[in-house]
């Protein structure tokens, strides 16, 4: 019986190595969403920051991808990938614990947060490269799309619950102490990975011949000269600029414009998680029916519409009459205009992340399935570094536009960038991509 048929009959839950990896990833994801909410409240409320401050902190967090990303895959190849993941988890936990301590002592300011988040981002860069290159070692290639779907489903559950929990925690114990819980999740994730024993994780590091320049060049050529991966890469770069603009502006819109507090921000992000859960549940089915390319293009055409809906939420509130300058911490105290604006913002988040949900597993599975094993770490690090490098451009840009105009206008601009991203895929060869037809065979993957 062919290897592909055998692997398709396997159950992921019977793969103990994948299950442990999945558990560690889920715990870490939970901490990520707690950290995202707590950090935004810390900057915009505790430190009285602006959308531009939020954008600068986001840029500092992702700057290592721009500065070191092309070398990250080469560096990861020199170490056992499990070791890189464990080290990244423990040190990121220490950085978040440091933020908690300095915040509790009232010694934090925006530049200090930027420095610490730069260190956090450097560790995340290395972990991301190892994360994407270890999965094909734990799971047969025909099951990669399914494995990525499971990982994204758990990520969406973490997003749904973690954001709401974070909002409540910030109200109860303040933003710095909410960050401490984020630190604990990284420690737990690292401990789970310590227990991961699998032949792929214990192998000696992969050594490849050639200079650093040659290795970087191989990764770049594979991504940008591939007839389908190339358009996907360029489209994703534009998408990340728009997404970064949204990431810098959305917390300011909720906390400063709508004034519905940390709990309101958590609930808005929970809407995103629910949408993502729905999307990942139908991702594989849609991909099988429509094909990988058509599904991803459709998802990216939906996303600008969703952003425009979020941008419309302050206008919905204003249609009911002017709001006061007071902050509404509890949903019980929200007037009707705020409930209407909240519903529109949640609807936009739901739609945006639902489309992300059915796009994400297919996109990641496609990248991994068509890339040779010797190039996966470099492909992953190069692609992620360029994408996250776009955050360094987009986050301050979004914050700047919001500061000189309004949060709504900045979100409209982000929607325009995402429409450009979708158009780049729509008129390229990628729209015919299909992971089942384009993936490497087992023999090709070993060469």
C-alpha angles and dihedrals in degrees: 000000000000116000091240093059091048093051094047088058093055123103117229091214088063090058100089094188092055092046091055091046089048091051093050091048092050094051091048091048090053089055092047093061093044088052093048094055095040093048093051092051090046092055102037100035112018094040095031091234131166134232087266090056089051089051093049093051090048089050092051090051092055100033093095089065089059095042103039106013098104090056097042096083091050091048092049090052088063094061138047105271093225089057091052091051094049093047091048093051096050096046093046088052090054092051092052090047088053090052089052093051095047091045092051089051090047091238097125129109133165096266091051091050089050092053093049093046090051088059090045090052093049090056091044090053092057093043092050092053091050092043095057095042097047096054095069086054092056099040130043112250095247088060097047095099090050091047091050089050090054091049092049092046090056089045090055092049088052090048092050097048100027095056093049092045090049092052091052093044093053090053092048104039105010128251099284093057091045086059088058090064088052088054092051092054090057091051090051092047091052091049091053091050089051087063092051108111115178134141092241093054094048097051119111115265116279110258119202127188125241141051125303090254091053093048093049090047092053091054093047094047093049092053103039101034096047109106093229105020091053096062090041090054095049092045091050092052090057091043092055092054090056093043092050090051089053092047092055096044105039096069090048091050092052099039102033106025103033093025095208094141136226093311090052090051090050091050092049090052089047087062086058091053094050090051091050091051090054091047096050092048091061098031100099093042092052092044092053092049101041102023128245097276098048092046094052093045090051091049092052092050090055095052099069088052090053092050091050088053091054090048088055094058098088089051089054090055092046091052088068092052138281118315123227123243093248122112117242105213099172125052087224088067096049114116120224094266091058093048089053092048091045091053092051093048092048090048091053092048091048092052094044095050095040088061089045088051096059092039100048104065091043094050095047092043090051094051092049096041097053098040122088114242093244090059101040097092092046093043091050095046093044094047094045094044092053092044094047089043086063087060088061087060100036102045097058089039092055092045092048094049090048092049096051096037121008141292091255094055090048090053091049088054090050090051089054091053091050091050088055089051092053092048091054089060096039092061097042138081090259092082087075094049117129122179093209092057100036102042122110118257119240089258094050091048090058095051 
